[in-house]
């Protein structure tokens, strides 16, 4: 069943608008997202490798999804990966812009195996299209550029051929008019196995808010506004910069990176649609639609803060997760003790001593591996 079939069965989907208040739309949206994920993970797309026939087919699907959301998308060539980004613009009442993005490419085929890439990153593209649908008719504040990037996966990530790098090099509006970007990657799965508490499973991490004045607090005050997802602001440096926000970071454009981390099927042929948590995706789409609306209407200038850190805030979010794991994991007590020791080592500005920041990354890596 295609996206058009789902929308035809639920005509109110196109009217779900920014507030997602229509109950008919509430039930239809996950079905629309599932239809888009299924198309992107179909044999026709063959893993969506940049520059391949499957990559071209995926790009056509994304173009159609944006049109179905009420936008007028176009291709933005990325010559170094042999592909193209898909961009669509929603003007605002001021000539300032925010970017909302997710990559649509994946690893393609290797031998007899197809790497379907449902969580990486078809789920994020489906959320992106839903947020675009919620935003298309609104003209308040800043304009929005919706970007489905090509060329995020290896080898392009390693060779400077990413679609996001091309976007930052040659953006559709003057770069100094871009106030903020939101990037999504690996946002389609529940965090950890299904038996874990919802305070763990519903978690979605938001990296980089500390790099612009007021953003982390904006996320923190809205962390639980949508049932089904808990958005946890953490410092950008708790993991290496492994997605499309990196070129924006280097260009000192304020950013927020949404991710649930790597699951057990990351970069394997088993990353398939039935393993996604569509209820969490629906909640994430509602949350991000709300956040985009707030970001458009922010009165401050979203000034980049290159040296800002929030180790203490990251550790508090980690503590919430490991405390929720006490009843199901004997390792949780050890992780809690370690996190508390690191928190006690933070200075009055919330920063760890430079010699201990690596320990925070190691703690995050340990927790991610246990929850995969």
DAJO-V776781 format. One record per pair of residues at least 6 apart in sequence whose ideal C-beta (glycine too) atoms are under 7 Angstrom apart, sorted by the first residue. I is the first residue (numbers start at 1). J is the second residue. D is the distance in Angstrom with one decimal. If there is no record, write none. Layout:
BEGIN
((I;J;D) (I;J;D))
END
This chain:
BEGIN
((1;35;5.7) (2;35;6.1) (2;39;6.7) (3;32;5.9) (3;35;4.7) (3;36;5.5) (3;65;6.1) (3;68;5.8) (4;68;6.9) (6;28;6.7) (6;31;5.0) (6;32;4.9) (6;35;4.9) (7;13;5.0) (7;14;6.4) (7;32;6.5) (7;68;6.5) (10;24;6.1) (10;28;3.5) (12;22;5.1) (12;24;4.1) (12;25;5.0) (12;28;7.0) (13;25;5.4) (13;28;4.6) (13;29;6.7) (13;32;5.9) (15;22;6.2) (15;25;6.8) (16;22;5.7) (16;25;3.4) (16;29;6.4) (16;133;6.5) (16;134;6.4) (17;134;6.1) (17;137;6.3) (18;134;4.8) (18;135;6.4) (18;138;5.3) (18;289;6.0) (18;293;5.9) (20;26;6.5) (20;134;6.3) (20;286;5.4) (20;289;6.6) (29;130;6.0) (29;282;5.7) (29;285;6.8) (30;278;4.5) (30;279;6.9) (30;282;4.8) (33;126;3.9) (33;127;6.9) (33;130;6.1) (33;278;6.3) (33;281;5.8) (34;273;6.9) (34;278;5.8) (36;65;5.5) (36;125;6.8) (36;126;4.4) (36;129;6.1) (37;118;5.9) (37;122;4.6) (37;123;6.1) (37;126;5.2) (37;273;5.0) (37;276;6.8) (38;273;5.7) (39;61;5.0) (40;48;6.5) (40;58;5.7) (40;61;6.0) (40;104;6.9) (40;122;4.0) (40;125;6.4) (41;116;4.4) (41;117;6.8) (41;118;5.2) (41;122;5.6) (41;272;6.7) (41;273;5.4) (44;57;5.0) (45;54;4.5) (45;57;5.0) (45;58;4.6) (46;52;6.9) (46;54;3.4) (46;108;6.4) (46;109;5.6) (46;114;6.0) (47;54;5.9) (47;106;5.2) (47;107;5.7) (47;108;3.9) (47;109;5.3) (47;114;5.0) (47;115;4.6) (47;116;6.5) (47;117;6.4) (48;54;5.5) (48;55;5.4) (48;58;4.2) (48;104;6.4) (48;105;5.1) (48;106;4.4) (48;108;6.8) (48;117;6.2) (49;55;5.5) (49;105;6.6) (49;106;6.8) (49;107;6.4) (49;108;2.6) (50;81;4.3) (50;82;6.1) (50;83;4.3) (50;105;4.6) (50;150;5.2) (50;151;4.7) (50;156;6.0) (51;81;6.0) (51;82;2.9) (51;83;5.4) (52;108;5.7) (54;108;6.3) (55;83;5.4) (55;105;6.0) (58;104;5.6) (59;75;7.0) (59;84;6.2) (59;86;6.1) (62;86;4.7) (62;104;5.3) (62;125;6.3) (62;148;4.7) (63;73;5.2) (63;86;5.7) (65;129;4.4) (66;73;3.9) (66;86;6.5) (66;88;4.8) (66;129;6.5) (66;132;6.1) (66;146;6.8) (67;73;6.4) (69;129;5.3) (69;132;4.2) (69;133;3.8) (69;136;5.8) (70;133;6.3) (70;136;3.6) (70;137;6.7) (71;88;3.8) (71;90;6.9) (71;132;5.7) (71;136;5.6) (71;146;6.7) (72;88;6.3) (73;86;5.3) (73;87;6.5) (73;88;4.0) (74;87;6.1) (75;84;4.1) (75;86;6.3) (76;84;5.9) (76;85;4.1) (76;87;4.9) (76;167;6.8) (77;84;4.9) (78;84;5.6) (78;85;6.0) (78;150;5.1) (78;151;5.3) (78;163;4.5) (78;166;4.7) (80;161;3.5) (81;150;5.9) (81;151;3.3) (81;156;4.5) (81;161;4.5) (81;163;6.8) (83;105;6.8) (83;150;3.8) (83;151;5.8) (83;163;7.0) (84;150;5.8) (85;147;5.9) (85;148;6.5) (85;149;5.2) (85;150;5.5) (85;163;4.4) (85;166;7.0) (85;167;6.1) (86;148;4.2) (87;145;6.2) (87;146;7.0) (87;147;5.4) (87;172;6.1) (88;132;6.6) (88;146;4.7) (89;143;6.3) (89;145;5.3) (89;172;6.8) (90;135;5.5) (90;136;6.0) (90;143;6.0) (90;144;4.5) (91;139;6.6) (91;143;4.7) (92;139;5.9) (92;140;6.7) (92;141;5.2) (92;142;4.7) (92;143;3.9) (92;296;6.2) (93;139;5.8) (93;140;6.4) (93;141;6.2) (94;141;6.5) (94;142;6.0) (95;177;6.1) (96;142;4.5) (96;177;5.8) (96;179;5.3) (97;142;5.8) (97;143;4.8) (97;145;5.7) (97;173;5.4) (97;177;5.5) (97;178;5.1) (97;179;6.7) (98;142;5.4) (98;144;5.7) (98;179;5.9) (98;180;4.4) (98;181;6.6) (98;295;5.3) (98;296;6.5) (99;145;4.8) (99;147;5.7) (99;178;6.2) (99;181;3.9) (100;128;6.5) (100;131;6.2) (100;144;6.1) (100;146;5.5) (100;182;5.0) (100;292;6.0) (101;147;4.1) (101;149;5.9) (101;164;7.0) (101;181;6.3) (101;182;6.9) (101;183;5.1) (101;244;5.8) (102;121;5.6) (102;124;3.6) (102;125;5.3) (102;128;4.7) (102;148;6.3) (102;183;7.0) (102;184;4.4) (102;185;6.7) (103;121;5.2) (103;149;4.2) (103;150;7.0) (103;152;3.5) (103;163;6.9) (103;185;6.9) (103;244;5.6) (104;121;6.7) (104;125;5.0) (104;148;4.6) (104;150;6.7) (105;150;5.1) (105;151;6.1) (105;152;5.9) (105;153;5.6) (106;115;5.8) (106;117;3.0) (106;120;6.3) (106;153;6.0) (107;115;3.9) (107;117;6.7) (107;153;5.6) (107;267;6.6) (108;115;6.4) (113;269;4.6) (114;269;6.1) (115;269;5.6) (115;271;7.0) (116;269;6.7) (116;271;5.7) (116;272;5.2) (117;271;5.7) (118;188;6.5) (118;271;5.2) (118;272;5.3) (118;273;4.6) (118;275;6.6) (118;276;5.7) (119;186;5.7) (119;188;4.3) (119;189;5.2) (119;263;6.0) (119;271;5.3) (119;276;6.3) (120;186;5.8) (120;266;6.4) (120;267;6.9) (120;271;6.0) (121;185;5.5) (123;187;5.9) (123;188;2.6) (123;276;5.5) (123;281;5.8) (124;184;3.9) (124;185;6.0) (124;187;5.1) (124;188;6.9) (125;148;5.8) (126;281;6.7) (127;184;6.3) (127;187;6.5) (127;281;5.8) (127;284;5.6) (127;285;4.7) (127;288;6.6) (128;146;6.3) (128;148;6.4) (128;184;6.7) (130;285;4.2) (131;285;5.8) (131;288;5.1) (131;289;5.0) (131;292;6.2) (132;146;4.8) (134;289;4.1) (135;144;5.6) (135;289;6.8) (135;292;6.0) (140;296;5.9) (140;297;5.8) (141;296;3.7) (141;297;4.3) (142;179;6.3) (142;296;4.5) (144;292;6.4) (144;296;6.7) (145;172;6.5) (147;167;6.3) (149;162;7.0) (149;163;3.8) (149;164;4.9) (149;167;6.9) (149;244;5.1) (150;163;4.0) (151;161;5.4) (151;162;4.8) (151;163;4.5) (152;162;5.7) (152;163;6.8) (152;164;7.0) (152;243;6.6) (152;244;5.6) (156;162;5.5) (162;244;6.7) (162;247;6.9) (164;244;3.7) (164;247;4.9) (165;247;4.6) (168;247;4.3) (168;248;6.2) (168;251;5.2) (171;178;6.5) (175;251;6.8) (178;253;5.6) (179;254;6.8) (179;301;6.9) (179;302;4.3) (180;254;4.8) (180;295;5.7) (180;302;4.9) (181;245;6.7) (181;248;4.8) (181;253;5.9) (181;255;4.8) (182;256;4.9) (182;258;6.8) (182;288;7.0) (183;243;5.8) (183;244;5.0) (183;245;4.1) (183;255;6.5) (183;257;4.9) (184;258;4.8) (185;243;4.2) (185;259;5.4) (186;259;4.9) (186;260;5.7) (186;261;6.3) (186;262;6.4) (187;204;6.4) (187;258;5.6) (187;259;6.2) (187;260;5.8) (187;284;5.8) (188;276;4.3) (188;277;6.8) (188;281;5.7) (189;260;5.7) (189;263;4.7) (189;275;6.7) (189;276;6.1) (189;277;5.8) (190;201;4.3) (190;277;4.2) (190;280;5.9) (191;200;5.6) (191;201;5.4) (191;203;4.7) (191;260;5.1) (191;371;5.7) (192;200;5.3) (192;201;6.0) (192;371;4.0) (196;325;7.0) (196;328;6.2) (197;324;4.7) (199;230;6.7) (199;320;6.7) (199;324;4.0) (200;321;5.6) (200;324;5.1) (200;325;6.2) (202;228;6.2) (202;229;5.4) (202;230;4.7) (202;280;6.4) (203;230;5.2) (203;232;5.7) (203;260;6.8) (203;321;6.2) (204;229;5.5) (204;230;6.8) (204;231;5.2) (204;232;6.9) (204;258;5.9) (204;260;5.5) (204;284;6.2) (205;232;5.2) (205;234;5.3) (205;259;5.7) (205;260;6.9) (205;261;6.9) (206;219;5.0) (206;231;5.2) (206;232;6.5) (206;233;4.8) (206;234;7.0) (206;256;5.5) (206;258;5.6) (207;234;5.7) (207;235;7.0) (207;236;4.7) (207;238;7.0) (207;257;4.2) (208;236;4.0) (208;245;6.6) (208;255;4.9) (208;256;5.3) (208;257;5.4) (209;215;4.0) (209;216;3.4) (209;219;5.0) (209;233;4.8) (209;256;5.7) (210;216;4.9) (210;235;5.8) (210;308;4.7) (210;309;6.3) (210;310;3.9) (211;236;6.0) (211;254;6.1) (211;255;6.8) (211;304;6.3) (211;305;5.5) (211;308;5.7) (212;254;3.3) (212;302;5.1) (212;303;6.4) (212;304;5.7) (212;305;6.0) (213;300;6.5) (213;303;5.4) (213;305;6.0) (214;300;5.8) (215;254;6.5) (215;256;6.5) (216;233;4.7) (216;310;6.0) (216;313;6.5) (218;294;6.5) (219;231;5.9) (219;233;4.3) (220;233;5.4) (222;231;6.9) (222;290;6.9) (222;291;6.6) (223;230;6.0) (223;231;5.0) (223;232;6.7) (224;230;5.7) (225;287;6.8) (225;290;6.6) (226;283;4.9) (226;286;4.7) (226;287;4.3) (227;283;6.5) (228;279;5.6) (228;280;5.7) (228;282;6.9) (228;283;3.1) (229;280;5.8) (229;283;3.9) (229;284;5.1) (229;287;5.5) (231;287;6.1) (232;317;4.1) (233;313;6.1) (233;317;6.9) (234;313;6.9) (234;314;4.1) (234;317;5.5) (235;309;5.7) (235;310;4.7) (235;311;5.9) (235;314;4.6) (238;314;5.6) (238;360;5.9) (238;361;5.7) (238;364;4.8) (239;361;6.8) (239;364;6.5) (241;249;6.2) (243;257;6.4) (245;255;4.6) (245;257;4.5) (248;255;4.8) (249;255;5.9) (252;304;4.4) (252;306;6.3) (253;304;6.8) (254;302;4.7) (254;304;5.2) (261;368;4.7) (262;368;6.3) (262;372;6.1) (263;372;5.7) (264;372;4.5) (265;271;4.4) (265;275;6.2) (309;350;6.9) (309;351;4.6) (310;350;5.5) (311;346;5.5) (311;350;5.9) (311;351;5.5) (311;352;4.3) (311;357;6.8) (311;360;6.0) (312;343;6.1) (312;346;4.3) (312;350;3.5) (313;350;6.2) (314;360;6.6) (315;339;5.2) (315;342;5.6) (315;343;4.4) (318;339;5.2) (318;363;6.8) (318;367;6.9) (319;336;6.4) (319;339;5.1) (319;340;7.0) (321;367;6.9) (322;332;4.9) (322;335;4.4) (322;336;4.8) (322;339;6.4) (323;336;6.2) (325;332;4.0) (326;332;4.8) (326;333;6.7) (331;370;6.6) (335;363;6.8) (335;367;6.4) (338;363;6.0) (339;363;6.4) (342;352;6.4) (342;356;6.7) (342;359;6.2) (342;360;6.1) (345;352;5.9) (345;353;6.4) (345;356;5.8) (346;352;5.6) (352;360;6.3))
END
